Amino acid sequence: MVRIIVVVTIFSMLSIVNMILMSPENNQYLLLWGYLMVSFVAFGMYAYDKSAAKNNRWRVPENNLHALTLFGGWPGAMLGQRVLRHKTVKQPFRFIFWLTVVINCAATFWFLFPDLAYRII
């Protein structure tokens, strides 16, 4: 079930990227919708993983949580960590989480402001 949610989210993000490329005048709004959608899914995945941890059930692989963060779900993941108090202690996970946040923000900046990004580099 979790893999299906991740695959659907990734395909949805790819369709949003396709719509952005087809109509560049609306890319900020489509990007915002993409972030909201993936953040909602990421929060749900954190809630599911927290519930699974408490009830000794199958857990969501950390790579799936990181993939959602990388594809724009970091606001929902961050909210899930704070509200649910989940995945806040394990340092390797937190390091990779913040690394994916930085990579996503840099890619988003580059996408929205390509001329400025080329001047910075």
Secondary structure, 3 states (H helix, E strand, C coil): CHHHHHHHHHHHHHHHHHHHHHCHHHHHHHHHHHHHHHHHHHHHHHHHHHHHHHCCCCCCCHHHHHHHHHHHHHHHHHHHHHHHCCCCCCHHHHHHHHHHHHHHHHHHHHHHCHHHHHHHC
